[in-house]
Amino acid sequence: MWGMNHHHRSSAPADPKSHTTRPIVTGASVLGVKYNGGVMLAADTLLSYGSMAKTMNASRLMEIDQTLIGASGEYSDFQAIQEMLEAKSLQMQSGLLQEREGDEPPMTARSMWNYLRVVMYHRRNKMNPLWNSVVVAGKDGATGEFFLGNVDRLGTTVEDNIMATGFGAYMGVPLLREKWRPDMDEGEARALLEDCMKVLYYRDCRAASRIQLAKVSADGVLISEPYELETSWAGSTDYIPLNTPLALP
Amino acid sequence: MASSGSGYDLSAATFSPDGRIFQVEYAGKAVENAGTVIGIHAKDGVVLGVAKPLYHKMIVPTTASYKRIHTVDVHAGVATTGFLPDARVLVGRAQEEAADWQEHYGSKVPPHVLADRLGHYVHYFTLHGALRPFGASCVLGGYDVDTKECGLYMLEPNGAAYKYYGVATGKGKQVAKTELEKLNLHKQDAESSMDVATAVKNVAKILILLHKENKDSDGKPMELELSWICEASKWKHAPIPKDVLTAAKEWANEQLEEEDEDDEEEEEAMEEG
């Protein structure tokens, strides 16, 4: 059987090798802001399978060596990134000629961001990208400065005071730009991120109202448990476009 | 060296008529002449220790370039002796094995698996004429995350990887083994089983004793490198904190001085009697 088929098929053109060309199980936006004394991220906990809400309680924020990573896009690719970074961290900690004192992390947020860039760009050049947009947040141990950056699936890097991936890049960024101040405190940063997450919940059909916040500050890294945003379709017209008729004809 | 092996020592692939593999035995010699390594499996953790003679005055001691204990994974470490570049290859292999296990099974490699895999690796180098056996030995300490138990293993140049209560290798291993046996580590009853804090002190004591007894090294500078896996290190392989190490050294020196005095008194009593 095999021999016959082989003979028959050998004259036909070979099937093209296929790679990741679309995400399957996805997470929506990740938002981030720097504030006075830290940097904060927000993401909802929904995983979608196409337009189906598949899982309601998946964390898309992780900590590694005092750096926060948040990802939108293909969740399995994010899990692969997680494992890769953990292996890298371990490798750097136990390198033969490594010498470290105390709790100094082996990689800073900036170096992790740069390393992700190398990986993403490499995979993109192999026509087999990791289908994510990754937000990296942390603190530079040497200078004490906070860092907020993004790497997309093409290997493009961006560094800024505000950050948004997915639909957030369209509907979160204008709000973040309008409200962000370098001197905003932690409470203000949280309020701003929650407002943006609400907008995204109302407008993005792949977003959910169950979210997590995470911050890097002088006290270290903290990732919150998932919680519900207070939202209401009935009582508020805040997020309904002005020229949309409220009642259907 | 042709006389000692009578031609049977030219390859690790050749047995001598009385069933020995000289190349592997020579590898063992490389270990016997190098710095001492001691490991103790205590009731609540493992301790690894090495004595590092400063071969040259100009060597900068407490640096990573002069490290003899290495972390393999969060929960496992090895203390090395023998031909150190060979030992570093073993460490690298151990790290690869640990990372490999993590990638496949998503958990930490159990110490017995790590020891077994390293044993296979070392053994392979004793099978081929084209390969040179490892002139190094290492003591592996690890924590099994699933069973919550520690394990202590020694890898020999022939590929053996046995589990121990207490083990010593390198220069002066016989004296060290005798000292370890006195600690009754193999008696696992509650009374005589040792905790890590005591084990640290005893590892320091035995290493310092060996250094003092050795005519070639006495008076020359020597450094102790100790690590442990226990509750205090959050079950991670970590260097022993500096204050604990300093205290252990002080205790060891006091003990050794006391024992010296006792010996002298005994001798005097003998002469008088």
Boltz contact constraints between the chains, C-beta under 6 A:
constraints:
  - contact:
      token1: [A, 87]
      token2: [B, 99]
      max_distance: 6.0
  - contact:
      token1: [A, 94]
      token2: [B, 71]
      max_distance: 6.0
  - contact:
      token1: [A, 96]
      token2: [B, 88]
      max_distance: 6.0
  - contact:
      token1: [A, 97]
      token2: [B, 64]
      max_distance: 6.0
  - contact:
      token1: [A, 98]
      token2: [B, 64]
      max_distance: 6.0
  - contact:
      token1: [A, 99]
      token2: [B, 64]
      max_distance: 6.0
